[in-house]
Amino acid sequence: MRTCLSLGSNLGNKELNLNTAIENLQSQVGEIVEVSQVYETEPWGFETENNFLNSVAIVETDLEPQKLLTEIKKIEKKLGRVKTKSGYESRIIDIDIIFYDNLIYEGEELIIPHKYAHKRDFVLEPLNELVPDFTHPVLNLPISELLKRVKN
C-alpha cells in the first residue's frame, strides 16, 4: 500500500533528524518512493521560538495501518522523541500518517486520513509538490485545492 507520511522536527539538528527518520522508515517500514523538499514552518497549535523543518515521504509498505503506527512510534522513540505532556510541544521528530492509499480508518489511536491534514499548510505544501492531484478520500478534493483553501 502507498502511504503519505508527514515528518517534522524543531529540536536539535533538524535536517539530520528528518534524514535519519527517512533512513529508518526505509529499513523498518517500506520502500521510500519519493520525498518532498524540506520546508521551514512556524509551529502549529503551540508557541515556541523554534521553527520546524517539515517534509512528506511517500512510502510503499506491506504493513497494516496499526502496525505502521507501531513502527513509526518505535522510530520516533529511537530518535529521541519524548512526550512530556498531552498536546503539542517541541520535538526532535514527529511522523504522522496522512494517507494510506484511499483508506478511511478510525481506531482508538489512529485516524486516516489524518484529521488535521487539510488544515495544515506544512503538510499540504509538500504533499502538493508530490501528489497535487491526489483526492482526499473524505473531503473529495485534490491536494492542490485544499492547499488553495488553506492559503486564503
N, C-alpha and C positions, 0 to 999 in steps of 0.2 A: 504494500500500500504506500502511496505517496502522501507524506505529511509535511506540513509547513510549521517550522519551529521558529519562534522569536527568541533572540538572545540579547541580553543586556548586561552591562557592568558599569558601576560607577565608583568602585574602590580598587586601590592597588594599580597594577599595570593593566589597565582596562583592555587594551588591544591584545595583550598576551592572554588575558583571561578568556576573551572571545575565541582566539585561535586554539587555545588548549581545549576549550569546550567543544569546538568543532572536531578536533582530533579525537576526542573521547566519544563523541557521537558516532564518528566513522567506525571506531573499533567496537563499540558496545551496542549501537542501535541499528545501523544500516548504512547503506551507501549514500554519501553526500552527492546529490545530483547537481546542486547549484547553491551558491552563497551570494547574497547581495553585497554591495559595498557597505561600508560602515558609516553610520550617521551619528552625529553628536546631537543629543537632545536634552532638554530640561526634564527634571523629574516630573512624574505624573502621579498625583494623589498624595504627595507629601512634600515638605520643604527640606532642601539641603543645598549647599553650595556646590556639590559635586555633580556635574552634568554626567549623563550616561553616554556610552557608546552602544549603539544598537545595530543589529543586522538580522536577517532572516536566512535560514537554511532550509532547503528542500531536501528531504531525506526519503529514500526508498527503504521501507522496513517491513519485516515479517512479523513484528511484534504487535500484539493486540493493544488497544488503547491503554488499558490499565497497566499492562506490563511495560509499555513505553513510558508511562508516567513514573513507574518504579525505577526504571533505568535512568531516567532524567534526574530524579531526586538523588540517586547514587552519585551521578556525575557532579551535581551541584555540591553535594557534601564533600566529595573527593577534592574538589577545587577550593574548598574552604568556606562555603556558604554556611552561615549560622543564622537561624531565625531567632531573634531575641524578643520579639513581640508579635502580636497579631496585627495585620495591616501592612502598609507599605513602609519600606525602610531602605537605606543604602545597602548595597550588596556587591559581593565580589562577582557573582554570576547569577543570572536568572534565565531559566529556559522555560518557555511556555509552549504548549501545543496549541497552535492556532487553528489549523485544519488537519483532518485526517481523511484524505480524498473528499468525498461529499457526505461523509458520515455525520449524522446528528446523534449525539450521545449525551446523556445526562446521568452521571453517577454521583456518589457521595463526595468524592474528592476531585472529580473531573467533569468538565462540561466542554463539549466540542460541537460547533466551533466555539472558540474562546469567547466568553460573554462580553468582553470589552474591546475586542479586536477592532470592531467597526468604529470605535470612538477614539482610537489612538493613532495619531499620525506617525509615531515612531514604529508602529507595526505596519501601517498601510503604505507608507513611503517605500520601504524596502520590498514589501510584497508587490507593489505596483511596478517596481523595477523588474521583478522576476516573472510575475504572472498577472499582468494587468487585466486580462480577460477572464480570469477565474471568477466564477459566480459564487458568492456567499450562499451556502445551502439553505440558510434560514431566511435571509433578507432578499434573496433572489436578485441581487445587484452585483455587477462586476466590481472588482477591487478598485479600478480606475474611478468609478462613480462614487464609491464610498469615500475615497480619498478627497475627491472634489467637495463632498458634503462636509467633511471634517475641516477642510481649509476655509470654508465660507462661514 
